[in-house]
Amino acid sequence: MRLPIIKQTHGLIKDHGVEELKNTINLLEQVGEFRGIKDEELDVVGELLSNFYGALEVHREVEQGVPEREALNAFMKRVMGSIG
């Protein structure tokens, strides 16, 4: 996951609405199930999905009143904690 991508995607949610991102996620999930997709392509789709789901999580926290910077930092701490 990359924090700059999550942050920019959250900005797109603010500008265009959460439904647009959900539609994009749905499309990418379907692409990931295509026959003949290469492993490298699947890795890219998976990375994008991870970042987009992260942006949704940050967006939910911001809607609950958490400042964006704090929500981004808390999310990344949770991710790093789950890795280690």
Summary of the structure (lengths in Angstrom):
residues: 84
radius of gyration: 13.6
end to end distance: 14.4
largest distance: 43.7
contacts: 220
relative contact order: 0.17
helix: 82%
strand: 0%
